[in-house]
Amino acid sequence: MIKVVRGNPTPEELAAALAVVQVRAAAATGAEPDTTPVSEWSDPAARVPARRTPHPGPRAWRTSYWPR
């Protein structure tokens, strides 16, 4: 776990610092990042049934945001 002790970093600065820590940790263990291309045919999202999309109408604002 990483804790910011001093200062108030922006989300971009914090993301950059965490990326450096992750790369250094991967290099220390000798692990190579997985760069094998993944076929879209094997995408798990393709197996999820499609949700109905909201249709315009008098109550469309109610379905404008559906939680996943």
C-alpha positions as a printed NumPy array, in Angstrom:
array([[  0.   ,   0.   ,   0.   ],
       [  1.269,   3.449,  -0.859],
       [  0.518,   6.425,   1.331],
       [  1.123,  10.091,   0.51 ],
       [  2.806,  11.588,   3.575],
       [  3.412,  15.142,   2.404],
       [  1.962,  17.363,  -0.242],
       [ -1.162,  17.115,  -2.285],
       [ -0.407,  15.399,  -5.605],
       [ -2.755,  15.736,  -8.529],
       [ -4.32 ,  12.542,  -9.876],
       [ -1.938,  12.707, -12.863],
       [  1.134,  12.97 , -10.627],
       [ -0.063,  10.102,  -8.458],
       [ -0.764,   7.923, -11.505],
       [  2.71 ,   8.645, -12.884],
       [  4.343,   7.757,  -9.566],
       [  2.369,   4.508,  -9.31 ],
       [  3.297,   3.584, -12.88 ],
       [  6.979,   3.995, -12.028],
       [  6.577,   1.877,  -8.891],
       [  4.818,  -0.881, -10.861],
       [  7.507,  -0.929, -13.55 ],
       [ 10.272,  -1.047, -10.963],
       [  8.522,  -3.859,  -9.065],
       [  8.084,  -5.867, -12.272],
       [ 11.736,  -5.328, -13.172],
       [ 12.837,  -6.43 ,  -9.706],
       [ 10.96 ,  -9.734, -10.002],
       [ 12.208, -10.305, -13.535],
       [  8.666, -10.549, -14.876],
       [  8.102,  -9.437, -18.44 ],
       [  4.892,  -7.58 , -19.231],
       [  2.425,  -9.632, -21.248],
       [  2.479,  -8.101, -24.725],
       [  0.799, -10.914, -26.623],
       [ -2.02 ,  -9.583, -28.768],
       [ -5.467, -10.679, -27.67 ],
       [ -7.98 , -11.628, -30.312],
       [-11.298,  -9.822, -30.172],
       [-12.962, -13.216, -30.64 ],
       [-11.777, -14.231, -27.174],
       [-12.993, -11.037, -25.505],
       [-15.096, -12.001, -22.442],
       [-17.378,  -9.025, -23.061],
       [-18.538, -10.691, -26.273],
       [-20.179, -13.442, -24.205],
       [-22.206, -11.021, -22.086],
       [-25.759, -10.589, -23.332],
       [-26.407,  -7.185, -24.837],
       [-28.455,  -4.809, -22.756],
       [-31.409,  -2.989, -24.125],
       [-30.612,   0.588, -24.948],
       [-32.966,   3.302, -23.728],
       [-35.366,   4.634, -26.33 ],
       [-36.286,   8.298, -26.588],
       [-39.602,   9.173, -25.068],
       [-41.294,  11.097, -22.294],
       [-39.45 ,   9.158, -19.541],
       [-36.105,   8.669, -21.301],
       [-34.307,  10.677, -18.633],
       [-34.992,   7.84 , -16.15 ],
       [-33.04 ,   5.343, -18.238],
       [-30.335,   7.733, -19.411],
       [-27.996,   6.175, -16.845],
       [-28.254,   2.479, -16.066],
       [-25.791,   1.081, -13.559],
       [-23.807,  -1.914, -14.713]])
